[in-house]
């Protein structure tokens, strides 16, 4: 697969994950592109549910939806407890986490040097979007220009 086709496949996978999470009312969705900052994955998606059951519902929707299109994860964990669920698609790592754990572990600060390319506000509305494949031809905004994904300062 060529680099362009891989980027396109990754972008479609990200869009599908975001759509599936949104269908289950995931909150504060943020997509980070760590670039050279991480050798673990190319993309990190963080979202939260309101409780353990909600997190499991978001996770199950993503797992089932991607399995149906032939893109099962390489690994997933935390589904039984539902407090912090990690789904690893190799290029994309999805974290579905309770708000209090996200705040406690400062998960968004872990990647604060990275440009968040997708952020939703408190109502789930997109506040910023850039293609997963890279720049859209416009100057990238500084991270400080983007409202914190968790709604906390």
C-alpha positions as CSV (number, residue, x, y, z in Angstrom):
1,X,0.0,0.0,0.0
2,X,1.4,3.4,-0.9
3,X,1.9,6.2,1.6
4,X,-1.1,8.1,0.2
5,X,-3.4,5.1,0.3
6,X,-2.3,4.4,3.9
7,X,-3.0,8.0,4.9
8,X,-6.4,7.8,3.3
9,X,-7.2,4.5,5.0
10,X,-6.1,5.9,8.3
11,X,-8.2,9.0,7.8
12,X,-11.2,6.9,7.0
13,X,-10.6,4.8,10.1
14,X,-10.3,7.9,12.3
15,X,-13.5,9.4,10.8
16,X,-15.3,6.1,11.4
17,X,-14.1,5.9,15.0
18,X,-15.2,9.5,15.7
19,X,-18.6,8.9,14.1
20,X,-19.2,5.7,16.1
21,X,-18.1,7.3,19.3
22,X,-20.4,10.3,18.5
23,X,-23.3,8.0,17.9
24,X,-22.9,6.8,21.5
25,X,-22.7,10.4,22.8
26,X,-18.9,10.3,23.6
27,X,-17.9,13.7,25.0
28,X,-14.8,15.9,24.7
29,X,-13.4,14.0,21.7
30,X,-9.8,15.1,20.9
31,X,-7.6,13.7,18.2
32,X,-3.8,14.3,18.6
33,X,-1.1,13.9,16.0
34,X,2.0,13.4,18.0
35,X,4.2,13.1,14.9
36,X,7.8,12.5,15.8
37,X,7.0,12.9,19.5
38,X,5.8,9.3,19.7
39,X,6.9,6.0,18.3
40,X,3.9,4.3,19.8
41,X,1.2,5.4,17.4
42,X,0.6,8.1,14.7
43,X,-2.7,9.2,16.2
44,X,-4.2,9.4,19.7
45,X,-7.9,9.8,20.2
46,X,-9.2,10.6,23.6
47,X,-12.9,10.8,24.5
48,X,-15.0,10.3,27.6
49,X,-18.2,8.8,28.8
50,X,-20.2,9.8,31.8
51,X,-19.8,6.5,33.6
52,X,-18.4,3.0,33.2
53,X,-21.5,1.7,31.4
54,X,-21.4,4.6,29.0
55,X,-17.6,4.0,28.3
56,X,-18.4,0.3,27.6
57,X,-21.2,1.3,25.2
58,X,-18.8,3.7,23.3
59,X,-16.1,1.0,23.2
60,X,-18.5,-1.7,22.0
61,X,-19.8,0.5,19.3
62,X,-16.3,1.2,18.0
63,X,-15.2,-2.5,18.3
64,X,-18.3,-3.9,16.6
65,X,-18.5,-1.2,13.9
66,X,-14.9,-1.6,12.9
67,X,-15.1,-5.4,13.1
68,X,-18.0,-5.2,10.6
69,X,-15.9,-3.3,8.1
70,X,-12.9,-5.6,8.5
71,X,-10.8,-3.4,10.8
72,X,-10.6,-5.1,14.1
73,X,-8.2,-3.7,16.7
74,X,-4.8,-5.2,17.4
75,X,-5.5,-5.1,21.1
76,X,-8.0,-3.7,23.6
77,X,-8.2,-3.6,27.4
78,X,-10.2,-2.1,30.3
79,X,-13.6,-3.0,28.9
80,X,-14.6,-5.1,32.0
81,X,-13.9,-2.2,34.4
82,X,-15.0,0.5,32.0
83,X,-13.1,3.3,33.8
84,X,-10.3,3.6,31.1
85,X,-10.7,1.6,28.0
86,X,-7.8,1.5,25.5
87,X,-8.3,0.3,21.9
88,X,-5.1,-0.1,19.8
89,X,-5.4,-0.1,16.0
90,X,-1.5,0.2,15.7
91,X,-1.6,3.6,13.9
92,X,-4.4,4.9,16.1
93,X,-4.8,4.5,19.9
94,X,-8.2,5.2,21.3
95,X,-8.7,6.1,24.9
96,X,-12.2,6.1,26.4
97,X,-11.9,7.4,29.9
98,X,-14.0,8.7,32.8
99,X,-13.8,12.5,33.2
100,X,-12.3,12.3,36.7
101,X,-9.5,10.0,35.5
102,X,-8.8,12.1,32.4
103,X,-8.4,15.1,34.7
104,X,-6.4,13.2,37.4
105,X,-3.9,11.7,34.9
106,X,-3.9,14.9,32.8
107,X,-4.1,12.8,29.6
108,X,-4.5,15.8,27.4
109,X,-1.3,17.4,28.8
110,X,0.7,14.3,27.9
111,X,0.3,15.4,24.3
112,X,0.0,19.2,24.8
113,X,3.0,19.8,22.6
114,X,1.1,18.2,19.7
115,X,-1.5,20.0,17.6
116,X,-5.0,18.7,18.4
117,X,-6.6,18.3,15.0
118,X,-10.0,17.4,16.1
119,X,-11.8,18.8,19.1
120,X,-15.5,18.8,20.2
121,X,-17.0,21.2,22.6
122,X,-19.3,20.4,25.6
123,X,-22.3,19.9,23.2
124,X,-20.3,17.5,21.0
125,X,-20.0,20.1,18.2
126,X,-16.8,20.1,16.2
127,X,-14.8,23.1,17.1
128,X,-11.8,22.3,15.0
129,X,-11.0,19.9,12.2
130,X,-8.1,19.2,10.0
131,X,-7.7,16.2,7.8
132,X,-6.0,13.3,9.4
133,X,-3.6,13.1,6.5
134,X,-2.0,16.5,7.4
135,X,-2.3,20.1,6.7
136,X,-5.2,21.4,4.7
137,X,-3.1,24.2,3.2
138,X,-3.9,26.7,5.9
139,X,-1.6,27.9,8.6
140,X,-2.0,25.7,11.7
141,X,-3.3,27.4,14.8
142,X,-1.3,27.3,18.0
143,X,-2.6,24.9,20.6
144,X,-3.4,27.8,22.8
145,X,-5.9,29.0,20.3
146,X,-8.0,25.8,20.8
147,X,-10.4,25.5,23.8
148,X,-9.2,22.8,26.1
149,X,-11.0,19.6,25.2
150,X,-12.0,18.8,28.7
151,X,-13.6,22.2,29.3
152,X,-11.2,22.6,32.2
153,X,-8.5,25.2,32.5
